[in-house]
Amino acid sequence: MDTLRRSLSRWKRYHIKVHLADEDLMMPLTVKPRDTVMDLRAHLVREGVTSWKKTFYYNSRQLEEHETLKEANIQNGSVLLLVSNK
């Protein structure tokens, strides 16, 4: 049963939103629990959003670049904040 659960988690998708604070815009994204913050940046670049000099926050905590969404306890429906580094 654990093997089946692990193989199904490979296909699991989360629908999250990224609040772009500078533009006051909410960007919906479909991601995997194993995606890292760097993967989120790549998703945003594909959508035409530059995020390289910006920081992601979730629940008032800065996210690390190599941290996965699962490690950060991000779940389906979560909203991340993306703010410029000043």
Secondary structure by P-SEA (a helix, b strand, c coil): caaaaaaaaaacccbbbbbcccccbbbbbbbcccccaaaaaaaaaaaccccccbbbbcccccccccccccccccccbbbbbbbbcc
